[in-house]
């Protein structure tokens, strides 16, 4: 088995952690790739029957990854109690899916890179991938369910992959560009 080698900057990590980092990088690449060569106006464009736009998807995935990475460190207290959200909370969540006036595609991509870097550092340094926390209160979470660090990281990758697929369809509808094929 080929173990990652040490460098002066990064100690060797386990193959499992290297695989998680590679999975995250792969999914992030495909999401980011859908925004190549776009203007801010194109990143705001709703090109399908959905209300989604590329800039908003990047913002949403950034927020989701930030939230789950914080959950790994702090547990369910890091997440909102979705059963107690107010109208203002729901409005803020809806705006997460839009590239608002004054926001730029470059800005949301930079924020995404920052969050991704923090998550990657967590993958490299978290003490135990088996450590777990109870999931926060939310209508879609099974009461009493727990997620390990590993499961949470895989969820981040799955969420990114799902939205990369949405983004690919939106991008193809804007100008015919495809991520693959």
Residue frames as a rotation matrix with the C-alpha (Angstrom) as fourth column:
UNK 1
0.589 0.808 0.000 0.00
0.808 -0.589 0.000 0.00
0.000 0.000 -1.000 0.00
UNK 2
-0.380 -0.692 0.614 1.34
0.659 -0.668 -0.346 3.44
0.650 0.273 0.709 -0.87
UNK 3
0.311 0.404 -0.860 1.11
0.896 -0.428 0.123 5.74
-0.318 -0.809 -0.495 2.12
UNK 4
0.854 -0.037 0.519 1.25
0.188 -0.908 -0.373 9.49
0.485 0.417 -0.769 1.52
UNK 5
-0.028 -0.955 -0.296 4.73
0.882 0.116 -0.456 10.77
0.470 -0.274 0.839 2.23
UNK 6
0.487 0.112 -0.866 5.71
0.686 -0.663 0.300 13.52
-0.541 -0.740 -0.399 4.62
UNK 7
0.241 -0.473 0.848 6.86
0.567 -0.640 -0.519 16.93
0.788 0.605 0.113 3.50
UNK 8
-0.807 -0.570 -0.157 8.38
0.480 -0.477 -0.736 19.69
0.344 -0.670 0.658 5.55
UNK 9
-0.747 0.555 0.367 4.96
-0.556 -0.823 0.113 21.38
0.365 -0.120 0.923 5.59
UNK 10
0.321 0.942 0.101 2.52
-0.906 0.273 0.324 18.51
0.278 -0.196 0.941 6.05
UNK 11
-0.545 -0.440 0.714 3.00
-0.636 0.772 -0.009 15.30
-0.547 -0.459 -0.700 8.03
UNK 12
-0.889 0.230 -0.396 1.88
-0.131 0.700 0.702 12.08
0.439 0.676 -0.592 6.37
UNK 13
-0.246 0.880 0.407 -1.80
-0.924 -0.086 -0.374 11.29
-0.294 -0.468 0.833 6.74
UNK 14
-0.388 0.177 0.905 -3.61
-0.002 0.981 -0.193 7.98
-0.922 -0.077 -0.380 6.57
UNK 15
-0.965 0.071 0.251 -4.83
0.260 0.194 0.946 6.66
0.019 0.978 -0.206 3.25
UNK 16
-0.104 0.991 -0.083 -8.42
0.994 0.100 -0.047 7.10
-0.038 -0.087 -0.995 4.46
UNK 17
0.253 0.159 -0.954 -7.86
0.361 -0.931 -0.060 10.79
-0.898 -0.329 -0.293 5.12
UNK 18
-0.755 -0.556 -0.349 -6.08
-0.155 -0.366 0.918 11.19
-0.637 0.747 0.190 1.79
UNK 19
-0.742 0.548 0.387 -9.07
0.657 0.477 0.584 9.52
0.136 0.687 -0.714 0.10
UNK 20
0.248 0.848 -0.468 -11.52
0.881 -0.398 -0.256 11.87
-0.403 -0.349 -0.846 1.83
UNK 21
-0.086 -0.363 -0.928 -9.44
-0.022 -0.931 0.366 14.89
-0.996 0.052 0.072 0.78
UNK 22
-0.956 -0.288 0.055 -9.32
0.028 0.100 0.995 13.61
-0.292 0.953 -0.088 -2.79
UNK 23
-0.364 0.905 0.219 -13.09
0.930 0.340 0.140 12.99
0.052 0.255 -0.966 -2.83
UNK 24
0.349 0.477 -0.806 -13.81
0.577 -0.788 -0.216 16.49
-0.738 -0.390 -0.550 -1.55
UNK 25
-0.432 -0.605 -0.669 -11.38
-0.185 -0.666 0.723 18.07
-0.882 0.436 0.176 -4.03
UNK 26
-0.911 0.102 0.399 -12.93
0.401 0.437 0.805 16.15
-0.093 0.894 -0.439 -6.93
UNK 27
0.012 0.999 0.035 -16.49
0.999 -0.010 -0.044 17.18
-0.043 0.035 -0.998 -6.10
UNK 28
0.278 0.029 -0.960 -15.48
0.317 -0.946 0.063 20.79
-0.907 -0.322 -0.272 -5.44
UNK 29
-0.772 -0.621 -0.138 -13.68
0.042 -0.266 0.963 20.93
-0.635 0.737 0.231 -8.77
UNK 30
-0.665 0.550 0.505 -16.80
0.723 0.304 0.620 19.94
0.188 0.778 -0.600 -10.69
UNK 31
0.394 0.800 -0.452 -18.92
0.863 -0.492 -0.118 22.47
-0.317 -0.344 -0.884 -8.83
UNK 32
0.058 -0.469 -0.881 -16.41
0.071 -0.879 0.472 25.29
-0.996 -0.090 -0.017 -9.38
UNK 33
-0.804 -0.466 0.369 -15.86
0.344 0.141 0.928 24.26
-0.484 0.874 0.047 -13.02
UNK 34
-0.016 0.883 0.469 -19.47
0.998 0.041 -0.042 25.12
-0.056 0.467 -0.882 -13.85
UNK 35
0.726 0.317 -0.611 -18.69
0.402 -0.916 0.002 28.78
-0.559 -0.247 -0.792 -13.15
UNK 36
-0.301 -0.947 0.112 -15.65
0.657 -0.121 0.744 29.09
-0.691 0.298 0.658 -15.43
UNK 37
-0.894 -0.251 0.371 -15.57
0.447 -0.562 0.696 32.21
0.034 0.788 0.615 -17.61
UNK 38
0.098 0.989 0.108 -18.93
0.925 -0.131 0.357 33.51
0.367 0.065 -0.928 -16.33
UNK 39
-0.562 -0.105 0.821 -19.82
-0.074 -0.982 -0.176 37.09
0.824 -0.160 0.544 -15.56
UNK 40
-0.958 0.281 0.062 -21.54
-0.074 -0.033 -0.997 38.03
-0.278 -0.959 0.052 -12.33
UNK 41
-0.259 0.917 -0.304 -24.74
-0.930 -0.321 -0.178 38.54
-0.261 0.237 0.936 -14.29
UNK 42
-0.059 0.195 -0.979 -24.56
-0.571 0.798 0.194 35.02
0.819 0.571 0.064 -15.73
UNK 43
-0.845 -0.312 -0.434 -23.85
0.156 0.631 -0.759 33.65
0.511 -0.710 -0.485 -12.24
UNK 44
-0.765 0.640 0.068 -27.13
-0.389 -0.376 -0.841 35.31
-0.513 -0.670 0.537 -11.10
UNK 45
-0.436 0.611 -0.661 -29.12
-0.855 -0.052 0.516 33.94
0.281 0.790 0.545 -14.02
UNK 46
-0.260 0.496 0.828 -31.92
-0.349 0.752 -0.560 31.46
-0.900 -0.435 -0.023 -13.39
UNK 47
-0.580 -0.166 -0.797 -31.73
-0.806 -0.022 0.591 29.45
-0.116 0.986 -0.121 -16.57
UNK 48
-0.858 0.328 -0.395 -34.01
0.198 0.921 0.335 26.52
0.474 0.209 -0.855 -15.73
UNK 49
0.162 0.986 0.037 -37.44
0.151 -0.062 0.987 26.00
0.975 -0.154 -0.159 -14.20
UNK 50
0.206 -0.196 -0.959 -35.66
0.959 0.233 0.159 26.02
0.193 -0.952 0.236 -10.83
UNK 51
0.984 0.096 0.151 -35.03
0.054 -0.964 0.261 29.20
0.170 -0.248 -0.954 -8.85
UNK 52
0.537 -0.839 -0.087 -31.37
0.487 0.224 0.844 28.16
-0.689 -0.495 0.529 -8.50
UNK 53
0.902 -0.427 -0.063 -28.47
-0.309 -0.538 -0.785 30.10
0.301 0.727 -0.617 -9.98
UNK 54
0.418 -0.809 -0.414 -24.77
0.467 0.582 -0.666 29.23
0.780 0.085 0.620 -10.06
UNK 55
-0.437 -0.587 0.682 -23.65
-0.261 -0.642 -0.721 32.00
0.861 -0.493 0.127 -7.69
UNK 56
0.239 0.640 0.730 -26.35
-0.929 -0.067 0.364 30.98
0.282 -0.765 0.579 -5.23
UNK 57
0.892 0.047 -0.450 -25.37
0.000 0.995 0.103 27.32
0.453 -0.092 0.887 -5.39
UNK 58
-0.115 -0.988 -0.100 -21.77
0.346 0.055 -0.937 28.22
0.931 -0.142 0.335 -4.55
UNK 59
-0.399 0.028 0.916 -23.01
-0.697 -0.659 -0.283 30.33
0.596 -0.752 0.283 -1.60
UNK 60
0.638 0.736 0.225 -25.27
-0.721 0.470 0.508 27.51
0.268 -0.487 0.831 -0.40
UNK 61
0.688 -0.432 -0.583 -22.60
0.325 0.902 -0.284 24.82
0.648 0.006 0.761 -0.62
UNK 62
-0.398 -0.830 0.391 -20.18
0.004 -0.428 -0.904 27.15
0.917 -0.358 0.174 1.20
UNK 63
-0.120 0.450 0.885 -22.70
-0.910 -0.406 0.083 27.67
0.396 -0.795 0.458 3.99
UNK 64
0.862 0.477 -0.174 -23.51
-0.397 0.847 0.352 23.97
0.316 -0.234 0.920 4.26
UNK 65
0.328 -0.815 -0.477 -19.84
0.432 0.579 -0.692 22.96
0.840 0.021 0.542 4.35
UNK 66
-0.505 -0.483 0.715 -19.06
-0.355 -0.639 -0.682 25.64
0.787 -0.598 0.152 6.95
UNK 67
0.243 0.720 0.650 -21.97
-0.924 -0.033 0.382 24.46
0.296 -0.693 0.657 9.11
UNK 68
0.928 0.131 -0.348 -21.09
-0.075 0.983 0.170 20.76
0.364 -0.132 0.922 8.97
UNK 69
-0.008 -0.988 -0.151 -17.38
0.333 0.140 -0.932 21.41
0.943 -0.058 0.328 9.56
UNK 70
-0.445 -0.073 0.893 -18.30
-0.681 -0.621 -0.389 23.45
0.582 -0.781 0.226 12.63
UNK 71
0.669 0.732 0.132 -20.61
-0.685 0.537 0.492 20.60
0.289 -0.420 0.861 13.70
UNK 72
0.485 -0.571 -0.662 -17.60
0.283 0.819 -0.499 18.25
0.828 0.055 0.559 13.62
UNK 73
-0.565 -0.807 0.172 -15.80
0.170 -0.318 -0.933 20.49
0.807 -0.498 0.317 16.12
UNK 74
-0.820 0.224 0.527 -18.65
-0.538 -0.617 -0.574 21.83
0.196 -0.755 0.626 18.27
UNK 75
-0.821 0.564 0.086 -21.48
0.498 0.782 -0.375 19.32
-0.278 -0.266 -0.923 17.90
UNK 76
-0.153 0.880 0.450 -25.16
0.956 0.017 0.292 20.15
0.249 0.475 -0.844 17.40
UNK 77
0.306 0.241 -0.921 -24.88
0.615 -0.789 -0.002 23.52
-0.727 -0.566 -0.390 19.17
UNK 78
-0.695 -0.648 -0.312 -23.10
0.132 -0.541 0.831 24.76
-0.707 0.536 0.461 16.04
UNK 79
-0.826 0.461 0.325 -26.25
0.418 0.115 0.901 24.23
0.378 0.880 -0.288 13.99
UNK 80
-0.655 0.665 0.359 -29.54
-0.724 -0.688 -0.047 26.07
0.215 -0.291 0.932 14.21
UNK 81
-0.670 0.616 0.415 -32.60
0.209 0.692 -0.691 24.40
-0.713 -0.376 -0.592 15.67
UNK 82
-0.975 0.222 0.028 -34.48
-0.018 -0.204 0.979 24.15
0.223 0.953 0.203 12.39
UNK 83
-0.302 0.916 -0.265 -37.73
0.873 0.377 0.310 23.48
0.383 -0.138 -0.913 14.25
UNK 84
0.244 0.350 -0.904 -37.58
0.775 -0.631 -0.035 27.01
-0.583 -0.692 -0.425 15.73
UNK 85
-0.747 -0.567 0.349 -36.68
0.657 -0.543 0.524 29.02
-0.108 0.620 0.777 12.64
UNK 86
-0.077 0.671 -0.737 -38.41
0.227 -0.708 -0.668 32.38
-0.971 -0.219 -0.097 12.23
UNK 87
0.848 0.434 0.304 -39.63
0.418 -0.195 -0.887 34.09
-0.326 0.880 -0.346 9.07
UNK 88
0.700 -0.662 -0.267 -36.40
-0.692 -0.721 -0.026 36.12
-0.175 0.203 -0.963 9.06
UNK 89
-0.152 -0.757 0.635 -34.36
-0.425 0.631 0.650 32.91
-0.893 -0.171 -0.417 9.35
UNK 90
0.235 0.328 0.915 -36.18
0.610 0.683 -0.402 31.42
-0.757 0.653 -0.039 6.38
UNK 91
0.990 0.100 -0.099 -35.64
0.000 -0.704 -0.710 34.63
-0.140 0.703 -0.697 4.36
UNK 92
0.289 -0.956 -0.055 -31.90
-0.842 -0.281 0.460 34.57
-0.456 -0.087 -0.886 5.12
UNK 93
-0.217 -0.326 0.920 -31.79
0.038 0.939 0.341 30.92
-0.975 0.109 -0.191 4.07
UNK 94
0.675 0.515 0.529 -33.57
0.557 0.115 -0.823 31.73
-0.485 0.849 -0.209 0.80
UNK 95
0.876 -0.381 -0.297 -31.03
-0.466 -0.829 -0.310 34.50
-0.129 0.410 -0.903 0.07
UNK 96
0.045 -0.862 0.504 -28.31
-0.396 0.448 0.801 31.89
-0.917 -0.236 -0.322 0.46
UNK 97
0.029 0.063 0.998 -29.43
0.682 0.728 -0.066 30.57
-0.731 0.683 -0.022 -2.94
UNK 98
0.895 0.285 0.343 -29.06
0.445 -0.622 -0.644 33.93
0.030 0.729 -0.684 -4.71
UNK 99
-0.397 -0.917 0.045 -26.10
0.917 -0.398 -0.013 35.99
0.030 0.036 0.999 -5.85
UNK 100
0.483 0.699 -0.527 -27.36
0.772 -0.624 -0.119 39.25
-0.412 -0.349 -0.841 -4.39
UNK 101
0.748 -0.229 0.623 -26.64
0.229 -0.793 -0.565 42.74
0.623 0.565 -0.541 -5.72
UNK 102
0.588 -0.626 0.512 -23.21
-0.793 -0.569 0.216 43.75
0.156 -0.533 -0.831 -4.51
UNK 103
0.370 -0.469 0.802 -22.01
-0.213 0.798 0.564 40.13
-0.904 -0.380 0.195 -4.36
UNK 104
0.192 -0.386 -0.902 -19.64
-0.981 -0.080 -0.175 38.83
-0.005 0.919 -0.394 -7.01
UNK 105
0.914 0.054 -0.402 -18.89
-0.143 0.970 -0.195 35.40
0.380 0.235 0.895 -8.35
UNK 106
-0.025 -0.996 -0.084 -15.21
-0.005 0.084 -0.996 35.97
1.000 -0.024 -0.007 -7.50
UNK 107
-0.359 -0.069 0.931 -16.19
-0.843 -0.404 -0.355 36.85
0.400 -0.912 0.087 -3.94
UNK 108
0.616 0.640 0.459 -18.35
-0.772 0.606 0.192 33.77
-0.155 -0.473 0.867 -3.37
UNK 109
0.755 -0.426 -0.498 -15.69
0.063 0.803 -0.593 31.54
0.652 0.417 0.633 -4.94
UNK 110
-0.307 -0.884 0.351 -13.05
-0.317 -0.253 -0.914 33.03
0.897 -0.392 -0.202 -2.62
UNK 111
-0.044 0.380 0.924 -15.30
-0.999 -0.026 -0.037 32.38
0.010 -0.924 0.381 0.39
UNK 112
0.909 0.386 -0.157 -15.81
-0.399 0.915 -0.061 28.80
0.120 0.118 0.986 -0.83
UNK 113
0.302 -0.884 -0.357 -12.05
0.047 0.388 -0.920 28.29
0.952 0.261 0.159 -1.13
UNK 114
-0.412 -0.438 0.799 -11.56
-0.716 -0.387 -0.582 29.60
0.564 -0.811 -0.154 2.41
UNK 115
0.367 0.642 0.673 -14.17
-0.903 0.421 0.092 27.23
-0.224 -0.641 0.734 3.85
UNK 116
0.895 -0.075 -0.440 -12.81
-0.144 0.885 -0.443 24.31
0.422 0.460 0.781 1.82
UNK 117
-0.068 -0.997 0.025 -9.31
-0.233 -0.008 -0.972 25.00
0.970 -0.071 -0.232 3.14
UNK 118
-0.314 0.027 0.949 -10.58
-0.943 -0.130 -0.308 24.96
0.115 -0.991 0.066 6.73
UNK 119
0.750 0.625 0.217 -12.45
-0.638 0.770 -0.014 21.69
-0.176 -0.128 0.976 6.12
UNK 120
0.633 -0.581 -0.511 -9.37
-0.066 0.618 -0.784 20.12
0.771 0.530 0.353 4.51
UNK 121
-0.409 -0.787 0.461 -7.28
-0.560 -0.183 -0.808 21.11
0.721 -0.589 -0.366 7.53
UNK 122
0.107 0.553 0.826 -9.91
-0.970 0.241 -0.036 19.50
-0.219 -0.798 0.562 9.75
UNK 123
0.913 0.194 -0.359 -9.68
-0.312 0.898 -0.310 16.27
0.263 0.395 0.880 7.72
UNK 124
0.171 -0.951 -0.260 -5.91
-0.062 0.253 -0.966 16.27
0.983 0.181 -0.016 8.25
UNK 125
-0.652 -0.624 0.432 -5.97
-0.336 -0.273 -0.901 17.10
0.680 -0.733 -0.032 11.96
UNK 126
0.336 0.805 0.488 -9.18
-0.853 0.041 0.520 15.91
0.398 -0.592 0.701 13.65
UNK 127
-0.379 -0.619 0.687 -8.19
-0.890 0.448 -0.087 13.37
-0.254 -0.645 -0.721 16.28
UNK 128
-0.758 0.190 0.624 -10.72
0.065 0.974 -0.218 10.63
-0.649 -0.124 -0.751 15.53
UNK 129
-0.815 0.466 -0.344 -12.86
-0.477 -0.204 0.855 10.05
0.328 0.861 0.388 12.43
UNK 130
-0.489 0.638 -0.595 -15.11
0.527 0.759 0.382 7.81
0.695 -0.127 -0.708 14.55
UNK 131
-0.875 0.206 -0.438 -15.96
0.290 -0.500 -0.816 10.55
-0.387 -0.841 0.378 17.08
UNK 132
-0.475 0.783 0.401 -19.63
0.647 0.002 0.763 11.44
0.597 0.622 -0.507 16.81
UNK 133
-0.944 0.325 -0.055 -22.25
-0.218 -0.740 -0.636 13.97
-0.247 -0.588 0.770 17.81
UNK 134
-0.210 0.941 0.265 -26.04
0.693 0.334 -0.639 13.81
-0.690 0.049 -0.722 17.92
UNK 135
-0.569 0.096 0.817 -27.63
0.713 -0.438 0.548 15.47
0.411 0.894 0.181 14.91
UNK 136
-0.968 0.243 -0.066 -29.31
-0.183 -0.859 -0.478 18.83
-0.172 -0.450 0.876 15.48
UNK 137
-0.231 0.963 0.140 -33.07
0.374 0.221 -0.901 19.12
-0.898 -0.156 -0.411 15.75
UNK 138
-0.680 0.130 -0.722 -34.52
-0.673 -0.503 0.543 19.27
-0.292 0.855 0.429 12.25
UNK 139
0.348 0.926 0.144 -37.61
-0.762 0.369 -0.532 17.74
-0.546 0.076 0.834 10.66
UNK 140
0.656 -0.123 -0.745 -35.41
-0.597 0.520 -0.612 15.72
0.462 0.846 0.268 8.26
UNK 141
-0.509 -0.861 -0.022 -33.14
-0.629 0.389 -0.674 14.25
0.588 -0.329 -0.739 10.97
UNK 142
0.209 0.514 -0.832 -34.08
0.230 0.801 0.553 11.06
0.951 -0.307 0.049 12.74
UNK 143
0.662 0.065 0.746 -34.52
-0.634 -0.482 0.605 11.80
0.399 -0.874 -0.278 16.46
UNK 144
0.750 -0.406 0.522 -31.53
-0.323 0.464 0.825 10.56
-0.577 -0.788 0.217 18.42
UNK 145
0.853 -0.456 0.254 -29.36
0.485 0.513 -0.708 9.92
0.192 0.727 0.659 15.35
UNK 146
0.502 -0.798 -0.332 -25.62
-0.121 -0.446 0.887 10.54
-0.856 -0.405 -0.321 15.58
UNK 147
0.946 -0.324 0.017 -23.05
0.058 0.118 -0.991 11.17
0.319 0.939 0.130 12.85
UNK 148
0.404 -0.900 -0.161 -19.37
0.727 0.209 0.654 10.42
-0.555 -0.382 0.739 13.07
UNK 149
0.033 -0.532 -0.846 -16.77
-0.336 -0.803 0.492 12.83
-0.941 0.268 -0.205 11.74
UNK 150
-0.860 -0.390 0.328 -16.33
0.113 0.482 0.869 10.44
-0.497 0.785 -0.371 8.80
UNK 151
-0.204 0.881 0.427 -20.08
0.948 0.286 -0.138 10.38
-0.243 0.377 -0.894 8.04
UNK 152
0.537 0.380 -0.753 -20.26
0.303 -0.920 -0.247 14.16
-0.787 -0.096 -0.609 8.24
UNK 153
-0.357 -0.749 -0.558 -17.35
-0.393 -0.422 0.817 14.57
-0.848 0.511 -0.144 5.81
UNK 154
-0.841 0.122 0.527 -18.99
0.476 0.630 0.613 12.12
-0.258 0.767 -0.588 3.41
UNK 155
0.245 0.965 -0.092 -22.20
0.843 -0.259 -0.471 14.14
-0.478 0.037 -0.877 3.70
UNK 156
0.207 -0.262 -0.943 -20.29
-0.216 -0.952 0.217 17.29
-0.954 0.158 -0.254 2.71
UNK 157
-0.825 -0.564 -0.041 -18.96
-0.195 0.217 0.956 15.46
-0.530 0.797 -0.289 -0.36
UNK 158
-0.526 0.708 0.471 -22.42
0.822 0.565 0.069 14.14
-0.217 0.424 -0.879 -1.26
UNK 159
0.426 0.677 -0.600 -24.02
0.511 -0.727 -0.459 17.56
-0.747 -0.111 -0.656 -0.87
UNK 160
-0.168 -0.594 -0.786 -21.32
-0.431 -0.673 0.601 19.08
-0.887 0.440 -0.143 -3.08
UNK 161
-0.928 -0.187 0.323 -21.78
0.156 0.593 0.790 16.38
-0.340 0.783 -0.521 -5.72
UNK 162
-0.098 0.974 0.203 -25.55
0.906 0.171 -0.386 16.81
-0.411 0.146 -0.900 -5.76
UNK 163
0.574 0.337 -0.746 -25.26
0.154 -0.940 -0.306 20.55
-0.804 0.061 -0.592 -6.27
UNK 164
-0.547 -0.768 -0.332 -22.51
-0.316 -0.178 0.932 20.12
-0.775 0.615 -0.146 -8.88
UNK 165
-0.676 0.395 0.622 -25.08
0.698 0.614 0.369 18.17
-0.236 0.683 -0.691 -10.89
UNK 166
0.472 0.838 -0.274 -27.62
0.715 -0.546 -0.437 20.97
-0.516 0.011 -0.857 -10.49
UNK 167
0.207 -0.473 -0.856 -24.94
-0.210 -0.876 0.433 23.48
-0.956 0.090 -0.281 -11.47
UNK 168
-0.783 -0.525 0.332 -24.02
0.161 0.345 0.925 21.53
-0.600 0.778 -0.186 -14.60
UNK 169
-0.165 0.820 0.548 -27.62
0.979 0.205 -0.012 21.66
-0.122 0.534 -0.837 -15.84
UNK 170
0.654 0.377 -0.656 -27.90
0.392 -0.910 -0.133 25.38
-0.647 -0.170 -0.743 -15.04
UNK 171
-0.195 -0.818 -0.540 -24.62
-0.240 -0.494 0.835 26.13
-0.951 0.293 -0.100 -16.83
UNK 172
-0.770 -0.062 0.635 -25.60
0.530 0.492 0.691 24.14
-0.355 0.869 -0.345 -19.91
UNK 173
0.256 0.948 0.190 -28.86
0.950 -0.211 -0.229 26.09
-0.177 0.239 -0.955 -20.01
UNK 174
0.440 -0.147 -0.886 -26.98
0.098 -0.973 0.210 29.41
-0.893 -0.179 -0.413 -19.87
UNK 175
0.292 -0.432 -0.853 -24.57
-0.839 -0.544 -0.012 28.93
-0.459 0.720 -0.521 -22.75
UNK 176
0.828 0.125 -0.547 -24.34
-0.440 0.749 -0.496 25.24
0.348 0.651 0.675 -23.68
UNK 177
-0.226 -0.974 0.027 -21.10
-0.755 0.157 -0.636 24.64
0.616 -0.164 -0.771 -21.76
UNK 178
0.812 0.443 -0.380 -20.86
-0.167 0.800 0.577 21.25
0.560 -0.405 0.723 -20.07
UNK 179
0.473 -0.643 0.602 -18.71
-0.800 -0.027 0.600 19.96
-0.370 -0.765 -0.527 -17.25
UNK 180
-0.491 -0.556 0.671 -18.21
-0.179 0.818 0.546 16.64
-0.853 0.148 -0.501 -19.00
UNK 181
-0.050 0.493 0.868 -18.97
0.648 0.678 -0.347 15.18
-0.760 0.545 -0.354 -22.41
